[in-house]
């Protein structure tokens, strides 16, 4: 009879331990998800991170990517120009925007001028792509990506497609290509 009373006691702690292990694993998953969503929220609420702010952990997480792209829709031209000037340089930013004079980028950054509609869309696309790329690979790799030949663009560089685009539809391929590169598809 003592064996009968001992059997449930030895089984119960084992089941409790397994339940605790499952709960601990789920708790870790939820904490990771909260961290990813918090990072995405920060990107979404702040189109340009303040100086000295820690960079996001390099990731291709869908939530972070979506937040970056969404932030480009909400960003002001001044903020987009400032980010691009800081991370890609004034010359490349001017090239991507289709400008002849790089000083115009500085005027946008200072709020002295506003880009016309199509140029603003070029900035928006360049901003989203640059944020995706710099978040994972850094500034140098992002600059290289813009000038690298891309088979999905008939071996044209994304920078020249941006610069030469005449309609927003022509810009539509750039962000998906940047996402694919971040995810390791290219």
Protein Blocks (a to p, Z undefined) as FASTA:
>chain_A
ZZmmmmmmmmmmmmmmmmmmmmmmmmmmmmmmmmmmmmmmmmmmmmbacehiacddddfb
fklmmmmmmmmmmpcfklmmmmmmmmnojklmmmmnopablklmmmmmnopaccdfklmm
mmmmmmmmmmmmmmmnojklmmmmmmpccfkloopafklmmmmpcbfklmmmmmmmmmmm
mnopZZ
